[in-house]
């Protein structure tokens, strides 16, 4: 003989199951929204870093352009928008480093070197972006300018 469960207890069980299901669905929705917001924030940070890296590259290119126009042998520094740059010319090479600070204060740097022809003009195909660590003297010049 099987025991009969009173109707009141069976209704309570259904209520507990329904409540558990509702809590699980709310938790799932919350996790989905949180993951979506994190993905948006991460994408925004990547976009901001890419924009600042481009600004640093353009600042270095501006320094190269000024060096080609002025023909100065000494190193010099300058500003290009929010970015700073430092340039050194030696022999047939001009090296420039552009720097922009992140919101956290950490710098983003891009370095460019260019070979110069005999007439003082840039030789076609000689422009190349190099790792900023290869130009510590330019990083020191940019740091001095920021102080």
C-alpha positions in Angstrom: 0.0 0.0 0.0 1.4 3.4 -1.0 1.1 6.4 1.2 -0.9 9.2 -0.2 0.7 12.6 0.0 -1.8 15.2 1.1 -2.6 17.9 -1.6 -1.2 20.7 0.5 2.3 19.2 0.6 2.3 18.4 -3.1 1.4 22.1 -3.8 4.3 23.3 -1.6 6.7 21.1 -3.5 5.6 22.6 -6.8 6.0 26.1 -5.3 9.6 25.3 -4.1 10.5 23.9 -7.6 9.0 26.9 -9.3 10.9 29.3 -6.9 14.1 27.4 -7.5 13.7 27.6 -11.2 13.0 31.3 -11.1 16.1 31.9 -9.0 18.2 29.8 -11.4 16.9 31.8 -14.4 17.6 35.1 -12.6 21.1 34.0 -11.8 21.7 32.9 -15.5 20.4 36.3 -16.7 22.7 38.1 -14.3 25.7 36.1 -15.3 24.9 36.7 -19.0 24.6 40.5 -18.5 27.8 40.7 -16.5 29.7 38.8 -19.2 28.3 41.1 -21.9 29.4 44.2 -19.9 32.8 42.8 -19.3 33.2 42.1 -23.1 32.2 45.6 -23.9 34.7 47.1 -21.4 37.5 44.9 -22.6 36.8 45.9 -26.2 36.8 49.6 -25.2 40.1 49.3 -23.5 41.6 47.6 -26.6 40.3 50.3 -28.8 41.7 53.0 -26.5 45.1 51.4 -26.5 45.1 51.1 -30.3 44.2 54.8 -30.7 47.0 55.8 -28.3 49.5 53.6 -30.0 48.6 55.3 -33.3 49.0 58.7 -31.7 52.5 57.7 -30.6 53.4 56.5 -34.0 52.1 59.7 -35.6 54.1 61.8 -33.1 57.3 59.8 -34.1 56.5 60.4 -37.7 56.1 64.2 -37.0 59.5 64.2 -35.4 61.0 62.5 -38.5 59.3 65.1 -40.7 60.7 68.0 -38.6 64.2 66.5 -38.7 64.0 66.2 -42.5 62.9 69.8 -42.8 65.4 71.2 -40.3 68.3 69.0 -41.0 69.5 69.4 -37.4 72.2 66.9 -36.2 71.4 67.3 -32.5 68.5 65.6 -30.8 65.4 67.5 -30.1 62.0 67.0 -28.6 58.5 68.3 -29.3 54.7 67.7 -28.9 52.1 66.5 -31.4 48.7 66.7 -29.8 48.7 64.7 -26.6 51.8 62.9 -27.6 55.5 63.8 -27.1 58.4 62.9 -29.4 62.2 62.8 -29.3 64.4 62.7 -32.4 68.1 62.0 -33.0 69.9 62.2 -36.3 73.2 60.6 -36.8 75.0 60.0 -40.1 72.4 58.7 -42.6 69.8 57.7 -40.1 67.1 59.6 -38.2 65.4 57.9 -35.3 62.3 59.1 -33.5 60.3 57.9 -30.6 56.7 58.9 -29.9 55.1 58.5 -26.5 51.5 58.8 -25.2 50.4 58.1 -21.6 47.6 55.7 -20.8 45.0 56.8 -18.3 46.9 54.8 -15.7 50.0 56.8 -16.5 51.9 54.0 -18.2 53.5 55.1 -21.5 52.8 53.7 -24.9 55.8 54.2 -27.2 56.5 53.8 -30.9 59.9 54.2 -32.5 60.6 54.9 -36.2 63.9 54.9 -38.0 64.5 56.4 -41.5 67.6 56.2 -43.7 68.4 59.5 -45.3 69.8 59.9 -48.8 72.8 62.1 -49.8 70.6 65.1 -50.7 69.0 65.0 -47.3 65.7 63.5 -48.5 64.3 60.3 -47.2 65.2 57.2 -49.2 62.1 55.4 -50.5 61.3 52.2 -48.7 63.6 52.8 -45.7 60.9 53.7 -43.2 60.5 51.1 -40.5 58.9 50.9 -37.1 61.2 49.4 -34.5 60.8 48.3 -30.9 61.0 51.3 -28.5 63.4 49.4 -26.3 66.1 49.7 -29.1 66.2 53.5 -28.5 66.7 54.1 -24.7 68.4 57.4 -25.4 65.2 58.7 -27.0 63.1 57.4 -24.1 65.3 59.4 -21.8 64.8 62.6 -23.9 61.0 62.1 -23.9 61.1 61.5 -20.1 63.0 64.8 -19.6 60.5 66.7 -21.7 57.6 65.4 -19.6 59.1 66.7 -16.4 
